[in-house]
Structures are given as C-alpha cells and as structure tokens.
Amino acid sequence: MSQHALLSDGTKTWSSLACSRSELRLDLTLGCGQSFRWRETGDHHWTGVMGGRVWTLTQTDDTLWYHIYNSPSSTGEGVGTKRRAGDPLCGSVGSSKRSKRVKEEEKEEPVAYGKEEELLKDYFQLAVKLGDLYREWGAADPHFKHIANIFTGVRMLRQDPIECLFSFICTSNNHISRIQGMVERLCQSLGAPLCQLDQTSYHDFPSLSALADSGVEECLRDLGFGYRAKFLQQSARHILDSHGGPYWLQELRAATYLQAREALRTLPGVGPKVADCVCLMSLDKACVVPVDTHVWQIAKRDYRCTAGTGQKSLTDKVHREIGDFFRQLWGPYAGWAHSVLFCADLKKFQKLKETASLKQEEVKHEIKVEGDRKKLKIPQTGPRNAKKCVKHTDGHPGW
C-alpha cells in the first residue's frame, strides 16, 4: 500500500518552485476555510485533490515542494478492497446511466504531466505579489498592519468553480470541520476514485451529472446532509438543464461581479454569502468581501463600522454596505485582505497570536534590560568584552 509522501524521506520524487513563506503559508491558506479538501498528513505536509490528481505539498523558507501520486488510470491499480472502483458508496444512484453521461459531459482532462507547475501557480495565484498588497493594505489600515505581522502569506485560492460552488452550498449553518467531513463524503460517494494512501481513499470531486442524478438527494440525506442534499441535486440539475453544463460557470469569470453574483443566486441554496464566496474563490472577483455574521462582527468590533446598526440579521443591504466599506478601505483586492482578518479570527489559529504576544513581551523585556544596563553603565558580554569576562568557581560568568 502506498504511503503519504514526506520530504524528509528524500527529494527524489518531489518537484519544487521558488516561493517564500511571506508569499504563501500553506497552513493558513489551506486551513482557513477556502477549500475543504486538504488535510495535514504529516508535519507541515498537506495532501489534497486538485486537477484530478492527488498532491502532497510542503514548504521550506523559500521553496514550495510538491509530490503528485499516480492515479488508477495510469497505474491500473484500484483504491481499496471494500468496494470496486467506481461503485457509489450509497447505492446505485443510477450509476450505469450516470457513468455514460459523465463520459459525454466531461471534456476537461486531468492535468497532464509536465504542466503541474503551471496548475500550482494558477491555483495559488502566485503571479499576484502578496507582499506588495500587504504593504498597501497596511499603509491604509493600521489594524490590518498589526494583524499582518502575525498572519503573513494568506493567499486567495483560484478553485475549480464546480467544486467551489457545491462545497459552499454545504456551508450553510455549518462550521469548517463538519463541512470538511460532508465534502469528503460527497466525493467518496459520487466522485471517481484516484488512489489510496495509508488506508485513506482519495476521490475526485463529483461531476455535474453525478450530482444531478435523481437519487442523489436521498443518498446525501442518508449521509447527514439534511436540507442541503436537495439544494446540491437541484442546483446541479438546474445548471445542466438551463445553462448547458459546467462551462456556464467558467464563463462567469468573464462577467462583472454583479452579473456573476446574480446569476449564482438563481441556483437553489445559493444566498448572498455563498455567491460571494464562489465569486471570490473561483471566479476571479478579487474585490468581493463575503459577509457572514463573523465578518459583520469584525467590521463592528475592529472598525466601528455602523452598517446594519439595529439590525438583528444580515440583509442584502447590510451585505452590500459592509462590502462597500471594506472595498473603499482596501481597494481592488479587498477580498484577499478580508481573508487575512477572517483567518486571524479563527479559534484554530489563536496560538499564533499568543506566541506573537509572548515574543513581543520578550522583546520589550530585552529592551528594558538593555536600557537598565546603559543607565548603570554595565558593559555587555560578548566578543568585544570577552577579555574582561572572568569565570567564577561555580562555573557562571561574572565581572
């Protein structure tokens, strides 16, 4: 059985590209709720599915390392013994008809060998110079500057629109860890098998045809999706029947933000927040600031933003006012700046703040000690004063 790759085992099977931690931090970018398919499978190693392939990513100070696993189509190997490759987890779900439709529908092939670096650069949008944006945001916003000193390298992913849309339909009244479980079950039940590593099976994200099958709603309800099961099936069916298929979503990348947002909101289960997340994270609308109660709280608490004062719930008007407030503050990449503050407010990353506070206290203490030394004219130990330093019989240096 194959195992998850580790860089410490040797770099022979790894590829790399130059990328500093200040431009990309994997733990923050992959763990802040943009995508729900990445897991930490080793110390600072992240494994997930992208472009129809399974990847493990890790990084050193100035290098992004990536390992790509062979899929069954290239090795002829299955992904497990509990069920045959391609057998749906929750019954037939019209499997034979679906398989035929998937073959007819899917025109995009998994990423070809030799193009992995381009896909990785596109996925992380590495052409965007994050350091320059951080400096611009910090100059305009003192609060952001303080947060950015701790939370560097938070990038906005450029995800596949189908995966992004149907993943975020699952986010309604939900939290990150539970959403991850739901998306994983969705892929295991309806997605094509890719490979198995350390007893973990990896599957591609389901096609629109698989999601639109008439038996999907019942299947997903049995898997704990609740009312979201209906929205997933109905949205997939609506895109196929009314918009001609997956390329409708790709075409929204060329539309304006408002056009794309309104088009997405015609789908069952897609409200303003889900539409904004899809626009920002897969449709190239960098100015979009998705607003939920969490972001609303940040706006009120940290920015004294008065939008929605007296309101008990988020209305379309409040969404628009908060989005406009942050766009005016941060500019055309406001959605990227928002993701830094959103990440910084997550409970899972609070230790970073605590560690930074401790370091600040240590620096303040060192500055105070240095000031006291100068006042008392106590010389520093070190190379310049090495000859003056003597050693007591107890083994400790002294004067």
C-alpha positions in Angstrom: 0.0 0.0 0.0 1.3 3.5 -0.9 2.0 6.0 1.8 1.8 9.7 2.1 5.0 11.3 0.9 7.3 13.0 3.3 10.1 15.4 2.2 12.3 14.0 4.9 12.4 10.7 3.1 14.3 12.4 0.3 13.5 14.8 -2.5 13.9 12.4 -5.4 10.2 12.1 -6.1 9.4 15.8 -5.3 9.3 18.8 -7.5 9.7 22.4 -6.4 9.3 26.0 -7.2 10.7 29.2 -5.6 8.2 30.7 -3.2 8.8 32.3 0.1 6.7 31.9 3.2 5.8 35.6 3.1 4.2 34.9 -0.2 2.4 31.7 0.8 1.8 29.9 4.1 0.3 26.5 3.4 -1.1 26.0 6.9 -3.1 29.3 6.9 -4.1 29.3 3.2 -5.3 25.7 3.2 -6.7 25.6 6.7 -8.8 28.8 6.8 -12.0 27.5 5.1 -11.5 28.4 1.5 -11.1 24.8 0.3 -12.3 21.7 2.3 -10.2 19.0 0.6 -6.8 19.4 2.2 -5.6 17.5 5.3 -2.3 17.7 7.2 -1.0 14.2 6.6 2.5 14.8 8.1 4.3 17.5 10.0 3.6 20.6 7.8 2.6 18.3 4.9 -0.8 18.8 3.2 -2.5 16.3 1.0 -5.5 17.0 -1.2 -7.1 16.7 -4.7 -6.6 19.3 -7.4 -6.9 19.0 -11.1 -8.0 15.3 -10.9 -4.8 14.3 -9.2 -3.7 13.8 -5.5 -1.0 16.1 -4.3 1.1 16.5 -1.1 2.5 19.9 -0.5 5.1 21.2 1.9 7.4 24.1 2.1 10.8 25.4 3.4 11.7 29.0 3.9 12.0 29.9 0.2 10.7 26.8 -1.6 7.3 25.2 -2.3 7.6 21.4 -2.7 5.0 19.2 -4.3 4.6 15.4 -4.9 1.9 14.0 -7.2 0.6 10.5 -6.9 -0.3 8.1 -9.7 -4.0 7.5 -10.3 -5.6 4.1 -11.1 -5.9 5.2 -14.8 -2.1 5.5 -15.0 -1.2 2.5 -12.8 -4.0 0.1 -13.3 -4.4 -0.3 -9.6 -7.6 0.1 -7.6 -8.1 2.1 -4.5 -9.3 -0.5 -2.0 -11.0 -3.8 -1.3 -14.2 -2.7 0.4 -15.9 -1.7 -2.9 -14.9 -1.8 -6.5 -13.5 1.4 -8.1 -16.4 3.4 -9.3 -19.1 1.8 -7.1 -21.1 4.5 -5.3 -21.0 4.5 -1.6 -24.7 4.9 -1.1 -26.3 2.7 -3.7 -26.6 2.7 -7.5 -27.7 6.3 -7.8 -28.3 5.5 -11.5 -24.7 4.5 -11.8 -24.7 3.0 -15.3 -26.6 5.9 -16.8 -24.5 8.4 -14.8 -21.2 6.9 -16.0 -22.3 7.2 -19.6 -23.4 10.9 -19.1 -20.2 11.7 -17.2 -18.1 10.5 -20.2 -20.2 12.5 -22.6 -20.2 15.6 -20.3 -16.6 15.8 -19.1 -14.4 17.4 -21.7 -11.6 18.5 -19.3 -8.8 16.0 -18.7 -6.8 15.7 -15.5 -3.7 17.9 -15.6 -1.1 16.4 -17.9 2.4 15.5 -16.7 4.7 18.5 -17.2 2.0 21.0 -16.5 1.9 20.6 -12.8 3.9 23.7 -12.0 1.5 25.9 -14.1 -1.5 24.4 -12.4 0.0 25.0 -8.9 0.9 28.6 -9.8 -2.6 29.2 -11.1 -4.3 27.5 -8.0 -2.3 29.7 -5.6 -2.4 32.7 -7.9 1.4 33.1 -7.4 1.6 35.8 -10.1 -0.1 38.2 -7.6 2.7 39.7 -5.4 1.2 39.3 -1.9 4.0 41.3 -0.2 3.1 44.4 -2.2 -0.6 44.0 -1.3 0.2 43.6 2.4 2.2 46.8 2.3 -0.6 48.7 0.6 -3.3 47.4 3.0 -1.1 48.1 6.0 -0.5 51.7 4.9 -4.2 52.2 4.6 -5.3 50.3 7.7 -3.3 50.2 10.9 -5.4 47.3 12.3 -4.6 45.2 9.3 -0.9 46.1 9.6 -0.9 44.8 13.2 -2.6 41.5 12.2 -0.5 41.1 9.1 2.7 41.0 11.1 1.5 37.7 12.5 -0.6 36.2 9.7 1.7 36.5 6.7 1.3 34.5 3.5 -2.5 34.1 3.4 -3.4 33.8 -0.3 -6.7 33.5 -2.1 -7.1 30.2 -4.0 -8.4 30.0 -7.6 -10.5 26.9 -7.3 -12.5 24.9 -9.9 -15.9 26.7 -10.0 -17.9 23.4 -9.7 -16.1 22.2 -6.6 -16.2 25.7 -5.0 -19.9 26.2 -5.7 -21.1 22.8 -4.4 -18.7 22.8 -1.4 -20.0 26.2 -0.3 -23.6 25.1 -0.6 -22.7 22.7 2.2 -21.5 25.6 4.4 -25.0 26.9 5.3 -25.3 26.9 9.2 -22.2 24.9 9.5 -18.6 25.0 10.7 -15.3 24.2 9.0 -14.6 20.7 10.4 -18.1 19.5 9.7 -18.1 20.9 6.2 -14.8 19.1 5.5 -16.5 15.8 6.6 -19.5 16.5 4.3 -17.4 17.3 1.3 -15.3 14.2 1.9 -18.4 12.0 2.0 -19.7 13.7 -1.1 -16.5 12.9 -3.0 -16.3 9.3 -1.7 -19.9 8.6 -2.7 -20.1 10.3 -6.1 -16.5 11.1 -7.2 -14.1 9.0 -9.3 -11.5 7.1 -7.2 -7.9 8.3 -7.6 -5.7 6.5 -5.2 -5.3 5.1 -1.7 -2.6 6.2 0.8 -2.2 4.9 4.3 -5.7 3.4 4.2 -7.2 6.7 3.1 -9.0 6.7 -0.2 -8.9 9.8 -2.4 -11.6 10.7 -4.9 -12.1 13.4 -7.5 -14.9 15.9 -7.0 -18.2 14.7 -8.5 -19.2 15.8 -12.0 -22.4 17.8 -12.5 -24.0 14.7 -14.0 -23.3 12.7 -10.8 -24.6 15.5 -8.6 -27.8 15.9 -10.7 -28.9 12.3 -10.6 -32.4 11.8 -9.3 -31.2 9.5 -6.5 -28.6 11.9 -5.1 -30.9 13.7 -2.6 -31.9 10.6 -0.8 -28.3 9.3 -0.9 -26.9 12.5 0.7 -29.7 12.8 3.3 -28.6 9.3 4.5 -25.1 10.7 4.8 -26.2 13.6 7.0 -26.5 16.4 4.6 -30.0 17.3 5.7 -31.8 20.0 3.7 -28.6 20.8 1.8 -29.0 17.5 -0.1 -31.9 18.9 -2.1 -30.0 22.1 -2.9 -27.0 20.2 -4.2 -29.0 18.0 -6.5 -31.3 20.8 -7.7 -28.5 23.2 -8.4 -26.6 20.6 -10.5 -29.8 19.8 -12.4 -30.5 23.5 -13.0 -27.1 24.2 -14.4 -27.3 21.2 -16.8 -30.9 21.9 -17.9 -31.0 25.7 -18.0 -27.4 26.7 -18.7 -25.9 23.8 -20.8 -23.4 22.5 -18.3 -20.2 23.3 -16.4 -18.9 25.8 -18.9 -21.6 28.2 -17.8 -19.7 28.6 -14.5 -16.4 29.1 -16.3 -17.9 31.8 -18.4 -18.9 33.7 -15.3 -15.2 34.5 -14.8 -15.6 37.0 -17.7 -18.7 38.6 -16.3 -18.8 41.5 -13.9 -19.1 40.8 -10.2 -22.7 41.9 -10.0 -23.6 39.8 -13.1 -21.9 36.7 -11.7 -23.4 37.2 -8.3 -27.0 37.5 -9.5 -26.5 34.5 -11.9 -25.4 32.3 -9.0 -28.2 33.4 -6.8 -30.7 31.9 -9.2 -29.5 28.5 -8.0 -31.3 26.6 -5.2 -29.4 27.0 -1.9 -27.2 29.9 -3.0 -27.7 33.1 -1.0 -25.5 36.3 -1.0 -22.7 34.9 1.1 -22.3 31.6 -0.8 -22.5 33.6 -4.1 -19.8 36.0 -2.9 -17.5 33.1 -1.8 -17.8 31.5 -5.2 -17.1 34.8 -6.9 -14.1 35.5 -4.8 -12.6 32.0 -4.6 -13.2 30.6 -8.1 -14.5 33.4 -10.5 -11.7 35.9 -10.3 -13.6 38.6 -8.4 -10.8 39.8 -6.1 -12.8 42.8 -4.8 -15.6 40.6 -3.3 -15.9 40.6 0.5 -18.2 37.7 1.6 -20.1 38.8 4.6 -21.4 36.5 7.3 -22.1 37.1 11.0 -18.4 36.5 11.7 -17.2 39.2 9.2 -20.0 41.5 10.4 -18.7 41.2 13.9 -15.1 42.0 12.8 -16.5 45.1 11.0 -18.3 46.4 14.1 -15.7 45.4 16.7 -12.4 46.4 14.9 -13.6 49.1 12.5 -16.5 50.7 14.2 -18.5 50.1 11.0 -22.1 51.2 11.6 -23.6 49.2 8.7 -26.6 47.3 10.0 -26.9 49.1 13.3 -30.1 48.0 14.9 -30.5 45.0 12.6 -30.6 41.5 14.1 -29.9 39.7 10.9 -27.9 40.2 7.8 -29.9 41.7 5.0 -28.9 42.3 1.4 -28.5 46.0 2.2 -26.1 45.2 5.1 -24.1 42.8 2.9 -23.7 45.5 0.3 -22.8 48.2 2.8 -20.1 46.2 4.6 -18.7 45.0 1.3 -18.5 48.6 0.1 -16.9 49.7 3.4 -14.0 47.3 3.0 -13.7 47.8 -0.7 -13.2 51.5 -0.1 -10.6 50.8 2.6 -8.6 48.1 0.9 -9.2 48.6 -2.8 -9.5 46.1 -5.7 -8.1 43.1 -3.8 -10.4 43.7 -0.8 -11.4 40.1 -0.8 -7.9 39.0 -0.3 -7.4 41.4 2.7 -10.6 40.2 4.2 -9.3 36.6 4.2 -6.3 37.6 6.3 -8.6 39.0 9.0 -11.0 36.1 8.8 -8.1 33.7 9.2 -6.8 35.6 12.2 -10.1 35.4 13.9 -10.5 31.6 13.7 -10.1 29.8 17.0 -7.7 27.2 15.4 -5.1 29.9 14.8 -5.2 31.7 18.1 -2.0 30.1 19.3 -0.2 32.2 16.6 -1.4 35.4 18.3 -0.4 34.1 21.8 3.1 33.1 20.5 3.4 36.6 18.9 2.4 38.3 22.2 5.0 36.3 24.1 7.7 37.3 21.7 6.7 40.9 21.9 6.9 40.7 25.7 10.3 39.1 25.4 11.5 41.9 23.1 10.1 44.6 25.5 11.9 42.9 28.4 15.2 42.8 26.5 14.9 46.5 25.6 14.2 47.3 29.2 17.2 45.3 30.4 19.4 46.9 27.8 18.2 50.3 29.0 19.0 49.5 32.6 22.4 48.3 31.6 23.1 51.6 29.9 21.9 53.6 32.9 24.1 51.6 35.2 27.0 51.6 32.7 27.2 47.8 32.9 29.2 46.5 29.9 27.7 43.9 27.6 29.1 40.4 27.4 30.2 39.2 24.0 33.1 39.2 21.7 34.0 42.9 22.3 34.3 42.4 26.0 35.4 38.8 26.1 38.8 39.6 27.7 37.0 41.3 30.6 34.8 38.4 31.4 36.1 36.1 34.2 34.8 32.8 35.4 33.8 32.0 39.0 34.5 28.7 40.6 30.7 27.9 40.3 31.0 27.9 36.5 29.0 31.0 35.9 30.5 34.0 34.1 30.8 37.2 36.1 32.6 40.5 36.4 
